[in-house]
């Protein structure tokens, strides 16, 4: 009978995407023995919109100067200098990216390439041992340790980090987290070739059609005359209205007057792929006895924009900082780990609340139409939206400043 090998570490990270990679990179110089497990072999595809916000680029700089250099050298990316928002009545407003009062840019890069940059960077650190093609079967904790069973053998550690995405095994095993359709989004993505008429500065496009609110269709330009095209919609609305997202996406891009000419000669480069997005529109318990959850496993996706990469990296950094404190104090209890939840929501909850409000407001097409119309006409509102993309404090005006609504409607 073959004997199972038991591998012992201080920390196990399940998932090698942005959250897990960030956590591993921040732990690399801590002196802790770290194992990172991922079910895939890198590079691998990740169904996503592929947009990297200005905040993502800032987060990379907080991880490593060498990582920034690797990203800068990445060929398969395109700079994007703003966002183009279309209202249900087909009006639009252009909002350039401004960071610290200067023109800035995000990027669009397939996760196949972007995630691999992070993963290859973490593999350079000798304190991290990686296991690719490692499928986790079961995770348990007790007062002394974490145990994990996988197709690569059994693992044991003092702490485990769930960075394994929307369908996290760690979250299901230890966090008792279930899908709540009111705080979950269904999404589809398909790569196209030959889509035309993009903004000269590669603005990403968000199309808010009446039939898919609260949700949107996106079109993001890529290198080599390609585009990332997709649709996202609140799962509760999909279920309630029995929406076939695949048929809806196809119908919009082939028949809608804003899109049909742009897609007239375009060709899909793959079959449509689906995925789920656990939204950060409600607080959850994202830690417990000897475990922390990060990224999509902790449901840290913006409820309005659907953006989650920056928060995934941020949560990986915060998790690493907390883990170091756990080992310094030799305290891995649920009570001690609650400080991690508090810090995550201290940094993110204010923006999540505002995004949740915006998500609810766009259920009313007339209000959205009016807002975009006014934004197109009003220098004040245009400036506000530009600054709000980079500043939570600006967004808070939506909640706390009645004068903002007066200026939007009447100035």
C-alpha positions, 0 to 999 in steps of 0.5 A: 500500500502506497504511503501518503506523503505529508508536507508541512508548512507554516502557511498554505495559500490555495489559489495563484491568481492576483490575491494569492500571488500578492499574499505570497510575494508579501510573505516571501521575505518573512522567513515563513515556509509557504506553499502555494497550490493552484488547480491549474498550470500557468499560464492559464485563462481566467474568464474576466473582462481583462481591464486593469484599473489605475488602482491595479497598477498602483497595487503592483508598485506596492508589491515589488519594483521588479514586478512593475518592470515585468509588467511594463515589459509585458507585450500583450497589453494595451493602455486605456485612458478612460471609460465611455458610458452609454445610457439606456437611451443610447447617449454617452459620456466620455470620462478620462482617467485622472490620478492625482490631477494628472492624466493616467491610464489603466490597461487591458491585458488578458488574464492569461498573460497578466496573472502569469506575470504575477505567478512567475514573479512569486516563483522566483522567491525561494521561501515559496514552494508552488504546486501547479495542477493541485486539486484540493479535495478537503480542508479541515482545521482544529486547535493545533493545525490546518490539514488539507488533502489534494491530488498532490498529497496531504498538507499541514500548516498553521494557517491557510489562505483561501485565494481560490476564487468565486467557488472557493473550496476553502470558503466552502469548507471553513467559511460556511459561505453560500451564494446569495443571488442578491449579491452575486452577478452572472457574467459571460465573456467572448473574445472577438476579432474585427470589432471597429470604431473604438475611441482613439485612446482605447477607452473601455466601454460600458453599455447600460441597456434597459433590458439588462439593468442592473448590469451592462454589456462591455467592449474592451479593446485589445492588441492585434485588433481583438476585443474582450466582449461580455455581459454581466447581470445581477443573478437575482434578476437573471433568475427572476426574469428567466434571462438567457444571457447568451442569447441576450448578448448575441441579440444586442451585438447583432441588432442594436443600432449602437453595435451592429455596424461595429460587429458587422464583420467581427468574428468570435475567436472562442466559444462564450465562457461563463463565470460568477462574481460574488459582489462586495455589497454585503459584509461577510465573515472572511476569516475564522480559526486558522484561515483568511479569505481573499479576493473573489473568495472573500467577495471583494468585487465592486458591486457597480463596476464588477472590478475585482483585481485591485481589491484582490491584490490589496486583500492579499497584501493585508492578509500577509501583514496579518499572518505575520502578526499571527506568527509573532503572537502565536495566535491563530484564533478566530477572535484574533483573525477578526482584525483582518475582517475589520481592516479589509472593510475599513479600506473597502466598505465605504466604496462598496456602499456607494457602488451598491447605491449606484447599482440600485439607482441604475435600475431606474433607466430615466434616472440613468438617462438624465445623469448621462445627459447632464454629464454630457452637458455639465463641466461640473458633473464631468469633473466630478465623475473624473475625480470620482473614478480615483477618489472615494471621498468624491463618491461620498458626495453622492450619499452625503451632499444634497447640493450635488443633486441640485447642481447635477439637475439644474446647473 
